[in-house]
Amino acid sequence: MNFGIDRLLSEPGLRTPLEGKRVALVAHPASVTRNLEHSLDALIAAGVTVSSAFGPQHGLKGDKQDNMVETADETDPTYNIPVFSLYGEVRRPTGQMMSSADVFVFDLQDLGCRIYTFVTTLLYLLEEAAKAGKSVWVLDRPNPAGRPFEGTLLIPGQESFVGAGPMPMRHGLTMGEMGHWFIEHFGLDVDYRVITMEGWQPDGQGKGWPQDRIWINPSPNAANVNMARAYAGTVMLEGTTLSEGRGTTRPLEVLFGAPDIDAKAVLAEMERIAPSWLQGCALRECWFEPTFHKHAGQLCHGLMIHAEGPFYDHAQFRPWRLQALAFKAIRSLYPDYEIWRDFPYEYELDRLAIDVINGGPGLREWVDDPAASPIDLDRMATNDETEWRDAVEPHLLY
């Protein structure tokens, strides 16, 4: 199969509209061709006039480890073009940045999760391009989590840099498809083009990620496809006191870890409360000691998620519900446990991090309400998932 960048390079006719135009590239370390050449090098070698580059959160080089670790603007030492940071002094491209090119080529590998900030970066770019009369091209790449949708919709008024609009946590779209939905939903008047993939099957043999392409971290903690599949659930741990495995070699692949929780007891409680929500993966008891971040230097007891190999069922695996169930089981076993972490999250100072992450307080309230059942959360999520499916179906390209 071919990604958007591969088609743009191999089909000269696709590049014809770029002749005589200044082109800006939005990229990160996973922005590579089939032959692992970075898109910046490949486009310039193909004769495209690249006049500037942009890096999203974690930077063009992908070297920034954690949330709220900013990247400065710089000049590319090889091509002597400006490299603007969209996670530094600004999140939204400024007028000066927009004046650096005529066409903005977006080539970011996404994880298929609303909170992964590349989604919001695309929206901000489209909005500023509409104001400035610029063109935006998306070189499409796979959604490694595939087509399934899961989670409640972000509530209007709860928007943030990790919540671009009323979409569920696991949105099921490629970035090219997402751009089409943004344009319709927000009423944007912008010249937009998607260079589609060739041969991608969202629910095919690779279940989202093509088996003939290697995985490259789009951000430091996105180390493999297992993480990408689990992320729509495990990212919620960032809003808790529980470890998500940062400071280990498998971050965001654990259901939780903590020095003062019996993980085996939590798993038994999860099986009692909602056994069907554990389907589609295997959960393995594990121990780890983070070298940094939460519980650094302390032995943590947790559960490892294996949404891979013979344990993975693409249709059955529901990471958002699985993570919610883990919280519910912990609350059941440890009623007074301080699950929710009160700290600034993505520069949102007035809301709990877990509410920012989920686009509203509904999940937290469900966890904390002893009378709330799995049926209650499932009903909320199912209604929202149906609404989302209806909204995006006209924009699906594959």
matplotlib code that plots the C-alpha trace (Angstrom):
import matplotlib.pyplot as plt

x = [0.0, 1.0, 0.6, -0.3, 3.4, 4.3, 1.6, 2.6, 6.2, 5.5, 2.7, 4.0, 0.5, -0.4, 2.5, 1.5, -0.6, 2.4, 4.5, 5.4, 4.0, 5.7, 5.0, 5.1, 5.4, 3.8, 5.8, 7.3, 9.7, 7.1, 6.6, 8.6, 8.2, 8.0, 11.8, 12.1, 13.2, 11.8, 9.1, 11.0, 14.0, 11.9, 9.7, 12.7, 14.5, 11.4, 11.6, 8.9, 9.7, 9.5, 9.8, 9.1, 8.4, 6.2, 6.5, 3.5, 3.6, 6.9, 8.6, 9.6, 12.3, 10.0, 12.4, 10.2, 9.1, 6.0, 3.0, 3.5, 7.2, 7.5, 9.6, 11.2, 11.3, 14.5, 16.2, 16.8, 20.6, 20.4, 17.9, 18.1, 14.3, 12.3, 10.9, 8.0, 6.8, 3.0, 3.7, 5.8, 4.8, 1.7, -0.6, -2.3, -0.2, 0.3, -0.2, 3.6, 3.8, 1.0, 2.7, 5.7, 3.9, 1.0, 0.2, 0.4, 1.1, 0.1, 1.8, 1.4, 0.9, -2.1, -3.2, -6.9, -7.7, -9.3, -6.8, -3.8, -3.1, -2.3, -6.0, -6.4, -3.3, -5.1, -8.2, -6.2, -4.3, -7.5, -9.1, -6.0, -5.7, -9.4, -8.6, -5.5, -6.7, -4.2, -4.5, -4.2, -3.2, -3.3, -1.0, -3.2, -1.8, -3.5, -5.5, -3.7, -6.7, -8.8, -12.4, -14.2, -15.7, -15.9, -16.6, -18.9, -18.8, -17.1, -19.7, -19.9, -18.0, -15.4, -13.1, -9.4, -6.1, -7.0, -10.6, -11.0, -14.8, -17.7, -16.1, -15.6, -12.3, -11.7, -12.8, -12.1, -11.0, -7.8, -6.6, -7.8, -11.3, -11.1, -10.3, -13.4, -15.5, -13.9, -14.7, -18.3, -18.9, -17.2, -18.3, -14.8, -14.2, -10.8, -9.1, -8.6, -7.2, -6.5, -3.9, -5.5, -3.8, -3.8, -4.7, -5.5, -8.2, -9.2, -10.6, -8.4, -5.7, -3.6, -6.7, -5.7, -2.0, -0.7, 1.5, 4.0, 5.0, 7.1, 6.1, 7.9, 7.1, 5.0, 5.7, 8.1, 5.7, 3.9, 6.2, 4.1, 0.7, -0.3, 0.0, -1.9, -4.8, -4.9, -4.3, -8.0, -8.3, -4.9, -4.6, -7.2, -4.5, -2.9, -5.7, -5.2, -2.7, -2.2, 0.8, 0.4, 3.8, 5.8, 9.3, 9.2, 9.8, 6.1, 4.3, 0.5, 0.2, -0.8, -4.3, -2.8, 0.0, 0.3, 2.4, -0.7, -3.2, -3.7, -3.9, -5.1, -8.0, -8.9, -9.0, -11.3, -13.6, -13.6, -14.7, -17.4, -18.7, -18.7, -16.9, -17.9, -15.9, -12.7, -13.1, -10.8, -7.4, -5.5, -4.7, -1.5, -0.5, 2.8, 5.2, 7.3, 9.3, 9.1, 12.4, 10.6, 7.1, 4.4, 5.6, 9.2, 11.5, 8.5, 7.4, 4.0, 1.5, -0.5, -2.1, -0.6, -2.8, -2.1, -4.2, -2.0, -1.3, -3.7, -5.3, -6.6, -10.1, -10.6, -14.4, -14.5, -11.7, -13.1, -10.3, -12.3, -14.8, -12.0, -10.2, -13.4, -14.1, -10.6, -11.4, -14.8, -13.3, -10.6, -13.3, -15.3, -12.4, -10.8, -13.7, -11.5, -8.6, -7.6, -7.9, -8.3, -5.2, -5.7, -3.1, -2.9, -3.4, -2.6, -2.8, -6.4, -6.4, -10.1, -11.1, -10.0, -7.6, -9.9, -12.7, -10.5, -9.4, -13.0, -14.5, -16.8, -17.4, -19.6, -17.1, -15.7, -19.2, -20.1, -17.0, -17.6, -21.4, -21.9, -25.3, -24.2, -23.9, -22.1, -25.5, -25.6, -22.2, -22.8, -26.1, -24.5, -21.6, -23.6, -26.0, -23.0, -21.2, -24.3, -24.5, -20.8, -21.1, -24.0, -22.1, -18.9, -20.2, -20.4, -16.7, -15.2, -12.7, -11.9]
y = [0.0, 3.6, 6.5, 10.0, 11.0, 8.0, 8.8, 12.5, 11.5, 8.8, 10.4, 13.6, 14.8, 15.1, 17.6, 19.8, 22.2, 22.9, 24.2, 27.8, 27.7, 28.1, 25.0, 24.6, 21.1, 20.1, 17.1, 15.0, 12.0, 9.5, 11.7, 9.3, 7.6, 3.9, 4.0, 5.8, 9.1, 12.0, 13.9, 17.2, 15.7, 13.8, 16.7, 19.0, 16.3, 16.0, 19.6, 21.0, 24.5, 24.0, 27.5, 26.6, 23.7, 23.3, 21.0, 20.0, 19.0, 17.1, 19.0, 18.4, 16.1, 14.4, 15.1, 16.6, 13.9, 15.1, 17.3, 21.1, 20.8, 23.4, 23.6, 26.8, 28.1, 27.4, 27.5, 24.2, 23.8, 21.9, 23.9, 27.3, 27.5, 28.6, 25.8, 27.1, 25.5, 24.9, 23.9, 26.8, 30.4, 29.6, 26.7, 28.4, 29.5, 33.3, 35.6, 35.7, 32.0, 31.7, 34.3, 31.9, 29.7, 29.4, 25.7, 24.0, 20.2, 18.3, 15.0, 13.8, 10.2, 10.2, 7.7, 7.9, 9.5, 12.9, 13.9, 13.3, 17.0, 16.6, 16.6, 20.0, 21.3, 20.3, 22.3, 25.4, 25.2, 24.9, 27.9, 30.1, 29.0, 30.0, 33.5, 33.9, 32.5, 29.6, 26.0, 23.0, 19.5, 16.4, 13.6, 10.8, 8.1, 5.2, 5.4, 2.6, 2.1, 1.4, 2.4, 1.6, 4.6, 4.7, 7.1, 10.0, 13.1, 16.2, 18.6, 22.0, 24.5, 21.9, 22.5, 22.6, 21.8, 18.1, 18.5, 20.2, 19.5, 17.2, 13.9, 10.7, 9.7, 7.0, 8.9, 6.2, 8.7, 9.4, 13.0, 13.5, 12.4, 14.5, 17.6, 17.1, 16.9, 20.0, 22.0, 20.9, 21.1, 24.5, 26.0, 26.7, 28.2, 26.9, 25.3, 21.7, 18.6, 15.1, 12.9, 9.7, 6.4, 3.5, 0.1, 1.0, -1.2, 0.2, -3.2, -5.3, -7.8, -5.3, -4.0, -0.4, -0.6, -2.1, -5.1, -4.1, -0.8, -0.4, 1.7, 4.9, 6.8, 9.9, 11.0, 9.8, 7.6, 6.1, 3.2, 0.6, -0.4, -1.9, 1.5, 3.1, 0.7, 1.1, 4.8, 5.9, 4.4, 4.7, 8.4, 8.9, 7.9, 11.2, 12.8, 10.5, 9.7, 6.3, 5.6, 5.2, 3.7, 6.8, 6.3, 2.7, 1.1, 0.5, 3.8, 4.0, 0.3, -0.4, -0.2, 1.4, 1.0, 2.1, 1.2, 0.9, -1.0, -4.7, -5.1, -8.7, -7.7, -4.9, -7.3, -9.7, -6.7, -5.7, -9.2, -9.0, -5.6, -5.8, -8.9, -8.1, -4.9, -7.0, -8.7, -8.2, -8.2, -9.9, -8.3, -9.5, -8.7, -6.8, -4.9, -1.9, 0.9, 4.2, 6.0, 9.3, 10.8, 9.4, 7.1, 7.4, 4.9, 3.1, -0.5, -0.3, -3.2, -3.0, -4.6, -4.7, -4.5, -6.8, -5.7, -7.7, -11.1, -13.9, -11.9, -9.1, -8.9, -5.7, -5.7, -6.6, -4.4, -1.2, 0.6, 3.6, 1.3, -0.9, 2.0, 3.3, -0.1, -0.1, 3.2, 1.9, -1.2, 0.8, 3.1, 0.1, -1.5, 1.7, 4.2, 7.0, 6.6, 9.9, 8.8, 12.2, 14.3, 18.0, 19.8, 22.0, 19.9, 21.3, 24.8, 24.3, 25.6, 25.7, 22.1, 18.7, 17.0, 14.0, 16.2, 18.1, 14.7, 13.3, 16.6, 16.8, 15.5, 12.5, 9.7, 11.0, 11.3, 7.8, 6.4, 8.2, 7.4, 4.1, 3.7, 4.2, 0.9, -0.2, 0.0, 3.7, 4.5, 2.2, 3.8, 7.3, 6.2, 4.1, 7.1, 9.4, 6.8, 6.5, 10.2, 10.4, 7.6, 9.4, 12.7, 11.4, 8.7, 11.1, 11.9, 8.4, 7.9, 4.2]
z = [0.0, -0.4, 2.1, 0.8, 0.8, -1.4, -3.9, -4.0, -4.8, -7.3, -9.3, -10.9, -11.8, -8.1, -7.7, -10.7, -8.6, -6.4, -9.2, -8.6, -5.1, -1.7, 0.4, 4.1, 5.6, 9.0, 10.1, 12.9, 13.0, 11.7, 8.6, 6.3, 3.0, 2.3, 2.1, 5.5, 3.9, 5.9, 4.0, 4.2, 2.4, 0.0, -1.1, -1.6, -3.6, -5.8, -6.7, -4.4, -3.1, 0.6, 2.2, 5.8, 8.1, 11.2, 14.2, 16.4, 20.0, 20.8, 18.0, 14.4, 15.8, 18.4, 21.2, 23.8, 26.3, 28.2, 28.1, 28.4, 27.3, 24.6, 21.5, 20.3, 16.7, 14.8, 11.4, 9.6, 9.4, 6.1, 4.1, 5.9, 6.2, 9.3, 11.4, 13.4, 16.6, 17.0, 20.6, 21.9, 22.3, 20.2, 19.4, 16.5, 13.5, 13.5, 10.5, 10.1, 10.0, 7.5, 5.3, 4.9, 2.3, -0.2, 0.4, 3.8, 3.5, 6.7, 7.0, 10.6, 11.7, 14.2, 16.8, 16.2, 19.5, 20.1, 22.8, 20.6, 19.9, 16.2, 15.6, 17.1, 15.2, 12.0, 13.0, 13.9, 10.6, 8.6, 10.5, 10.0, 6.3, 5.8, 7.2, 5.2, 1.9, 1.9, 0.8, 3.0, 1.8, 4.0, 2.9, 4.4, 6.8, 8.5, 11.7, 13.6, 15.8, 12.8, 12.2, 15.5, 17.3, 21.1, 23.9, 24.8, 22.7, 24.0, 25.5, 23.8, 26.0, 27.0, 24.1, 24.7, 22.9, 23.6, 22.6, 19.2, 18.9, 19.7, 18.8, 20.9, 22.4, 19.7, 16.6, 13.9, 11.2, 9.2, 9.3, 5.7, 6.7, 9.9, 7.8, 5.8, 8.9, 10.5, 7.3, 7.4, 11.2, 11.6, 8.3, 7.0, 3.6, 2.7, -0.2, 1.0, -0.7, 0.6, -1.1, -0.2, 0.6, -1.9, -0.6, 3.1, 4.7, 8.1, 9.2, 7.0, 8.0, 9.9, 11.8, 11.1, 10.7, 7.5, 8.0, 5.3, 7.0, 10.1, 13.1, 13.9, 17.1, 16.2, 19.7, 22.3, 24.2, 21.2, 20.8, 19.0, 17.6, 20.9, 22.5, 19.7, 20.2, 24.0, 24.0, 23.8, 27.2, 28.9, 28.1, 30.8, 33.3, 32.7, 34.7, 37.7, 40.4, 38.9, 36.7, 33.0, 32.8, 31.9, 33.1, 31.9, 28.5, 27.9, 28.6, 28.1, 27.6, 31.2, 32.5, 35.7, 38.2, 41.8, 44.9, 47.1, 44.9, 44.6, 40.8, 41.0, 43.2, 40.8, 37.9, 39.8, 40.6, 37.0, 36.0, 38.6, 37.5, 33.7, 32.3, 28.7, 28.8, 29.2, 25.8, 22.8, 24.7, 27.4, 30.8, 32.6, 36.1, 36.1, 38.4, 37.4, 39.0, 37.0, 36.7, 36.4, 36.5, 38.9, 41.6, 40.5, 42.3, 43.8, 43.0, 41.3, 40.9, 37.7, 34.7, 31.3, 28.2, 25.3, 22.3, 19.9, 18.5, 19.3, 22.1, 20.0, 18.6, 16.7, 17.0, 20.6, 22.1, 23.7, 25.4, 26.7, 28.5, 29.7, 31.4, 32.8, 34.3, 36.0, 37.6, 38.7, 40.2, 42.1, 43.5, 44.6, 46.4, 47.7, 48.2, 49.6, 47.1, 45.5, 41.9, 40.3, 39.9, 40.5, 38.4, 35.3, 32.2, 28.8, 30.3, 31.5, 35.0, 36.0, 35.4, 36.7, 34.2, 33.9, 32.8, 30.3, 28.9, 28.6, 27.3, 30.3, 33.8, 32.9, 33.2, 36.5, 37.9, 36.8, 38.5, 41.7, 41.9, 43.8, 42.2, 38.6, 36.7, 33.5, 31.7, 32.5, 31.0, 28.1, 27.2, 27.2, 25.1, 22.6, 21.9, 21.3, 19.2, 16.9, 16.6, 15.6, 13.1, 11.4, 11.3, 9.8, 7.5, 4.5, 4.9, 5.0, 2.2, 2.7]

ax = plt.figure().add_subplot(projection="3d")
ax.plot(x, y, z, "-o")
ax.set_aspect("equal")
plt.show()
